[in-house]
Amino acid sequence: MKIRDFILSLVSWFILLVTVSCSDELGGECAPISSESNLHVLVPTVLSSRGTRADDASGLPTYNATVDECQINDLTLYAFPVPTGNGNDGKLLVETLPAPLATMMAEPNVANYQLTIEPGTYHIYVVANMNKVLSGKTIKTENELKDIVLGYGVGAEPGMPVSTNIPMIYEPKDVNGNIIDKKIEKGGDKYTEVAANLKLHA
C-alpha cells in the first residue's frame, strides 16, 4: 500500500511540475499541443509602427492607427482547397476563431490556434476584425474573399456592417508575392504550421 501511495504522489508531483513550467508571462498557461490537430495557426498579436505585425520586415507604409484600434477582437480563417489532380483536394473550411487569450499563447504575443481539417493542399487566409462583415456571406473562392476584405470601407455600401477595430488580413504569399500552398496531412505526429502575420488592408 505504501508503494502505491508513493507512486501516486510521484505522478501528482510530475503533473504539478509540468503545469507550473508551462505558465507564460501573461499569467496564463501555454497552449497545449493537441495530438489530433493537423493545422496550427500562429497569430502575432503586437503591431509595429509599419502597420504590420512586429516581426514583419516588409516596406509597407506607416498607418495612422493606435494600438487599441489594431487590437484583434475576432478572427476568421479560410482554407481554400487547391486542385491537385490526385483526388485528395481537401474541403473548403471557414472557421470563426476567438480573440487571442493568455491561455492560447505559444510564446509571448503569439497566439496558437490548433485545428483539425480535412487533409489536402490549401491556400490559407486569416482575417481580423471583420466577423460581422463576413457573417452570412457565401464565400467560395479566394477572389470573393479578397474583393470583400480588400475593398471594404466604412460607408462604402449602405447597410453594410461596420468592422470591429481596423480590418487586417493575412494572405499566403512569400516575399516575391507568390501564393503559398500548404499541404495538410492527417493528425497525429505531423502538423502543418502557418505564421499568420496580419497586415492592415487599407
Buried (B, 14 or more C-beta within 10 A) or exposed (E): EEEEEEEEEEEEEEEEEEEEEEEBEBEBBBBEEEEEBBBBBBBBBEBBEBBBBBEBEEEEEEBEBEEEEBBBBBBBBBBBBBEEEEEEBBEBBBBEBEBBEBBBBBEEBBBBBBBEBBBBBBBBBBBBBBBBBBEEEEBEEBEBBBEBBEEBEEEEEEEBBEBBBBBBBBBBEEEEEEEEEBEBEEBEEEBBEBBBBBBBBE
